[in-house]
Amino acid sequence: MQQSNDQSRSLVALEQDSTLIAVIEMSQSSWLVTAIVPGVTREPLKQLAPEPDLLRRQLQRWGEQARKAGCPIKRVTVAFEAGRDGFWLARWLRAREVEAHVIHPTSVAVSREHRRAKTDRLDLRLLRRAFLGWLRGEAAHCRMAAVPSLQAEDARRPSRERETLAGETTRIVNRLKGALARLGIRGFKPTLRGAAARLAELRTPEGAPVPANSLAELRRDMARLRLVKEQIKEIEAARLERLERAPASEPHAMVRLLARVHGLGIETADMLVHEVLTRRLRDRRAVARFAGLTGSPDESGKRRREQGLARAGSARVRRGMIQLAWRFLMFQKDSELAKWFATRTQNTKGARKTMIVALARKLLIALWRLATTGVVPAGVVLRAEPHAAGQA
């Protein structure tokens, strides 16, 4: 049975005599476009400058050629691979009544030869063949990515920027500690409030002060660390302000609901809502698959083995859920999920690291049900009011 939001095949019947099918191979300097034009036997191929208006005019020319051949165009479909350019072109085309689709690059089957020929024209043929099979409603040709609105895409930026800044904080701190260790200085904590003022007081094991160039480098790194921390605080304050300004909107209501779970802070709740829970995924299997928390079996003949995590989904969600799973065991010890984990690992040596992935998958599905249907996981303790202080 087909699902209403199934991205693996088209749910609209294909009338090839009245449908213009175009595929784009996008690069930074040019776009290579090919099409299947009704009534035209040749396979047109055009290289365009990366301008959407040029693409639209080219589609109109091909539509005019089809009309002159006795095949008036009723439907125009365009597809391209997801990549650096994101989804802006798909939104631009859809706003001008062009049916645009974004193909998952990993869903297109390619030759398994060790050294296969690879050019833009060959890639374009593969995309065209996969897109045509998808339009016909046939399974396993390719999968489409859901095109988010500009507002939905923008709502993901604060959480992603904060994650980048947190990583930058770690890199700066490690660089500071490494520079001091090279001089034989240990025990200095760059994250303390008065750390910058203490740099001039530091002494090497020989009793000498920090050399001038090294001291200047350390001060610049401390200034950079201070700036990054201020930017993180700005992001967190702006997020709390948005939650207070529109608490009843769907994403904000989901964030406030998830933040009531003990051990789950605003930062993690915000990431889960905007990265997973607002995507309208089909079922629990799609939720787990999106996070890359499903297995990848290798079965052939009598051989049966598990290759580990598929890692085909969102690495950001996967990392966050595995960290949350460890935290969940600390704060929700009486929940059914924590008891299940304890039962499965109590008599098995070295099973905790393996089973934490299974717990993360179960926990993600439970949180998805909590956010979408309001069903509280068994034994999970909720706060009385939405939590707005922690940034876990």
C-alpha atoms as one frame of an Amber mdcrd trajectory, in Angstrom:
protein
   0.000   0.000   0.000   1.385   3.408  -0.997   1.748   6.100   1.632   0.523
   9.625   0.944   4.008  11.033   1.564   5.987   8.286  -0.161   9.060   9.882
  -1.786  10.232   6.658  -3.465   7.787   6.922  -6.384   5.457   9.393  -8.058
   1.783   9.258  -7.141   0.723  11.154 -10.291   0.084   9.191 -13.479   2.626
   9.996 -16.194   1.257  11.096 -19.571   4.501  11.142 -21.499   2.983  12.665
 -24.670   2.117  15.849 -22.786   4.882  15.987 -20.167   8.194  17.794 -20.572
  10.829  15.995 -18.471  14.067  17.874 -17.767  17.093  16.951 -15.660  19.870
  19.291 -14.531  23.490  18.513 -13.631  24.452  21.513 -11.511  27.923  22.892
 -10.883  29.305  26.177  -9.646  30.189  27.487 -13.113  27.423  26.050 -15.344
  24.294  23.920 -15.550  24.036  21.030 -18.009  20.400  20.415 -18.919  18.814
  17.617 -20.917  15.164  16.827 -21.550  12.678  14.394 -22.992  10.547  16.537
 -25.309   7.296  14.977 -26.591   7.244  14.763 -30.391  11.000  15.348 -30.667
  13.135  12.271 -31.391  16.503  13.803 -30.569  17.749  14.169 -26.996  18.399
  17.894 -26.508  21.373  18.870 -24.375  22.118  22.441 -23.361  24.812  24.038
 -21.215  23.571  27.149 -19.434  25.000  29.739 -17.107  23.762  29.119 -13.535
  20.806  31.499 -13.868  17.202  30.359 -13.200  15.739  32.718 -15.809  17.877
  31.124 -18.534  16.645  27.709 -17.429  13.025  28.838 -17.542  13.414  30.277
 -21.041  15.028  27.050 -22.223  12.081  25.026 -20.845   9.693  27.361 -22.662
  11.592  26.846 -25.946  11.390  23.080 -25.566   7.684  23.383 -24.772   7.195
  25.391 -27.979   9.034  22.713 -29.974   6.697  20.067 -28.527   3.649  22.175
 -29.430   4.850  22.553 -33.037   5.323  18.747 -33.158   1.662  18.278 -32.207
   2.191  17.509 -28.502   0.988  20.426 -26.369   2.631  20.438 -22.958   0.375
  20.133 -19.901   3.020  19.281 -17.298   6.648  20.375 -16.864   8.850  18.373
 -14.490  12.426  19.191 -13.509  14.806  17.196 -11.301  18.338  17.677 -10.003
  20.528  16.117  -7.325  20.659  17.503  -3.805  23.951  19.250  -3.186  25.676
  22.536  -2.551  22.885  24.688  -3.992  20.287  23.335  -1.585  16.594  23.742
  -2.373  16.309  27.338  -3.568  15.959  26.395  -7.238  13.184  23.900  -6.495
  11.265  26.577  -4.575  11.865  29.104  -7.364  10.554  26.722 -10.034   7.521
  25.641  -7.990   6.566  29.287  -7.495   6.397  29.526 -11.316   4.205  26.438
 -11.793   7.064  24.086 -12.690   7.052  20.717 -10.914  10.516  20.500  -9.346
  12.045  17.533  -7.503  15.340  17.055  -5.649  16.926  13.596  -5.955  18.862
  11.933  -3.144  22.317  11.365  -4.724  22.878   8.082  -2.866  19.596   6.621
  -4.149  20.685   6.534  -7.801  22.178   3.190  -8.839  25.584   3.424 -10.553
  27.937   0.940 -12.159  29.960  -1.186  -9.740  33.035  -1.310 -11.965  36.280
  -0.505 -10.198  37.084   2.325 -12.610  33.879   3.455 -14.222  33.684   6.343
 -16.627  32.277   9.443 -14.987  31.394  12.626 -16.813  28.625  15.187 -16.463
  26.888  13.797 -19.557  26.968  10.221 -18.245  25.709  11.381 -14.855  22.930
  13.279 -16.596  21.814  10.131 -18.421  21.731   8.186 -15.151  19.645  10.910
 -13.520  17.269  11.070 -16.473  16.728   7.313 -16.477  16.161   7.239 -12.698
  13.817  10.240 -12.813  11.779   8.735 -15.660  11.336   5.497 -13.714  10.291
   7.491 -10.637   7.695   9.416 -12.669   6.246   6.148 -13.951   5.582   5.103
 -10.347   8.144   2.289 -10.358   9.918   1.527  -7.102  13.667   1.484  -6.401
  14.709   3.907  -9.147  15.524   6.831  -6.860  14.186   8.719  -3.866  13.238
  12.349  -3.631  14.081  14.751  -0.839  11.223  16.731   0.654  11.676  20.385
  -0.284  11.404  22.535   2.874  10.021  26.026   2.938  12.420  28.932   3.377
  11.077  29.463   6.909  11.582  25.801   7.866  15.124  25.870   6.504  15.892
  29.095   8.356  14.540  27.668  11.638  17.306  25.026  11.580  20.112  27.565
  11.364  20.417  28.610  15.069  20.877  25.035  16.306  23.386  24.226  13.566
  25.296  27.456  14.128  25.454  26.767  17.866  26.830  23.292  17.192  29.519
  24.791  14.939  30.429  27.391  17.565  30.567  24.741  20.292  33.024  22.785
  18.147  35.046  25.958  17.594  35.155  26.480  21.376  36.601  23.001  21.846
  39.216  23.589  19.125  40.337  26.900  20.643  40.582  25.424  24.156  42.601
  22.461  22.859  44.894  24.814  20.948  45.465  26.911  24.081  46.241  23.870
  26.211  48.556  22.505  23.522  50.495  25.761  23.282  50.944  25.848  27.065
  51.920  22.167  27.247  54.671  22.875  24.714  56.096  25.310  27.258  55.698
  22.846  30.137  52.740  24.702  31.715  49.898  22.509  32.933  46.773  23.031
  34.996  45.717  26.282  33.266  41.965  26.356  32.489  41.171  28.729  29.602
  37.415  28.503  30.221  37.547  30.228  33.621  36.307  33.813  33.817  39.647
  35.386  34.815  41.835  33.158  32.636  42.867  35.936  30.222  44.184  38.121
  33.070  46.297  35.251  34.414  48.259  34.704  31.204  50.967  37.220  32.188
  51.433  35.439  35.555  52.186  32.045  34.032  55.710  30.690  34.379  57.553
  27.865  32.648  59.207  25.101  34.730  62.459  27.106  34.441  60.725  30.066
  36.096  60.706  32.206  32.948  57.571  34.026  31.745  55.767  33.028  28.590
  57.710  34.290  25.514  56.334  37.424  23.885  55.138  35.868  20.601  53.540
  32.910  22.360  51.876  35.245  24.862  50.449  37.372  22.039  49.130  34.231
  20.310  47.508  33.026  23.546  45.829  36.398  24.072  44.425  36.359  20.545
  43.065  32.863  21.112  41.513  33.961  24.408  39.868  36.919  22.655  38.555
  34.545  19.970  37.243  32.194  22.665  35.472  35.073  24.412  33.842  36.151
  21.134  32.613  32.612  20.370  31.112  32.282  23.858  29.312  35.599  23.458
  27.858  34.448  20.135  26.625  31.222  21.732  24.906  33.231  24.466  23.259
  35.437  21.816  21.879  32.372  20.012  20.525  30.887  23.235  18.929  34.156
  24.318  17.294  34.649  20.910  15.895  31.104  21.019  14.322  31.637  24.458
  12.876  34.930  23.235  11.261  33.192  20.234   9.783  30.508  22.484   8.282
  33.112  24.800   7.004  35.284  21.945   5.055  32.512  20.160   4.697  29.569
  22.584   1.622  28.113  20.841   3.099  27.707  17.355   3.617  24.069  16.402
   7.452  23.882  16.486   7.662  25.919  19.695   4.939  23.852  21.366   6.889
  20.686  20.471  10.095  22.163  21.899   8.389  23.150  25.153   6.793  19.708
  25.453  10.053  17.824  24.894  11.904  20.131  27.283   9.626  18.906  30.079
  11.358  15.511  29.965  13.957  15.241  32.735  17.430  15.091  31.206  16.402
  16.785  27.946  17.235  20.484  27.650  16.130  23.253  25.320  19.080  22.822
  22.949  18.462  19.114  22.342  14.695  19.634  22.101  15.151  22.424  19.553
  17.501  20.291  17.453  15.154  17.286  17.445  12.077  19.327  16.571  13.574
  21.216  13.643  15.756  18.388  12.309  13.325  15.456  12.676   9.936  15.957
  14.246   8.587  18.657  11.918   9.463  16.698   8.754   6.210  14.671   8.724
   7.989  11.337   8.473   5.818   8.393   7.505   6.216   6.000  10.442   8.614
   4.849  13.162  10.820   3.044  10.651  11.240   6.232   8.648  12.120   8.124
  11.844  14.847   5.636  12.798  16.119   5.469   9.213  16.326   9.255   8.955
  18.617   9.339  11.993  20.799   6.541  10.607  20.106   4.385  13.673  19.126
   1.290  11.708  21.330  -1.696  10.956  22.867  -2.767   7.662  22.616  -6.571
   7.354  24.898  -8.506   5.020  23.187 -11.748   4.006  24.251 -14.016   1.167
  23.644 -17.766   1.117  24.436 -19.118   4.566  26.287 -15.993   5.613  24.452
 -13.844   8.108  26.194 -10.875   9.674  25.510  -7.319  10.753  27.735  -4.558
   9.373  26.767  -2.024  12.027  24.949   1.270  11.685  23.839   2.246   8.206
  24.889   5.874   8.880  22.845   6.948   5.877  20.782   9.500   7.779  21.476
  12.712   9.645  24.782  12.528  11.531  23.710  15.508  13.641  20.586  13.722
  14.875  22.475  10.453  15.381  25.150  12.070  17.549  22.583  13.977  19.557
  20.436  10.898  20.196  23.349   8.728  21.331  24.440  11.463  23.763  20.850
  11.853  24.931  20.527   8.085  25.446  23.412   8.091  27.946  21.898  11.097
  29.689  18.477   9.424  29.707  19.891   6.507  31.716  21.008   8.959  34.410
  17.824  11.019  34.719  15.101   8.451  33.884  16.259   5.337  35.748  12.692
   4.185  36.499  11.433   4.410  32.907  10.595   1.294  30.906  13.311   2.085
  28.368  15.998   2.347  31.073  14.812  -0.932  32.626  14.867  -2.605  29.209
  18.455  -1.426  28.693  19.517  -2.679  32.128  17.947  -6.087  31.486  19.649
  -6.512  28.124  23.109  -5.518  29.370  23.358  -6.825  32.960  24.909 -10.210
  32.127  26.626  -9.359  28.844  30.170  -8.037  28.875  30.815  -5.069  26.595
  27.197  -4.820  25.449  26.477  -1.311  26.737  28.101   0.515  23.812  26.252
  -1.667  21.331  22.895  -1.533  23.065  23.051   2.242  23.559  22.365   2.578
  19.833  19.240   0.445  20.187  18.188   2.573  23.152  18.778   5.762  21.135
  16.564   4.387  18.350  13.764   3.435  20.766  14.068   6.773  22.555  13.855
   8.749  19.308  10.684   6.887  18.313   9.216   7.463  21.785   9.961  11.201
  21.583   8.477  11.325  18.075   5.253   9.817  19.432   5.297  12.223  22.376
   5.668  15.259  20.113   3.155  14.167  17.464   0.470  12.337  19.480   1.148
  13.397  23.082   1.729   9.806  24.277   4.186   9.932  27.191   6.684   7.027
  27.241   6.044   4.584  30.074   7.767   5.620  33.298   9.201   8.858  31.920
   9.046  11.752  34.405   7.969  15.146  33.071   8.480  18.548  34.627   5.419
  20.514  35.629   6.295  23.450  33.382   8.383  23.805  30.191  12.063  24.031
  31.000  13.735  27.197  29.850  16.987  27.270  31.795  19.164  24.361  30.688
  20.945  24.181  27.355  21.788  20.454  27.403
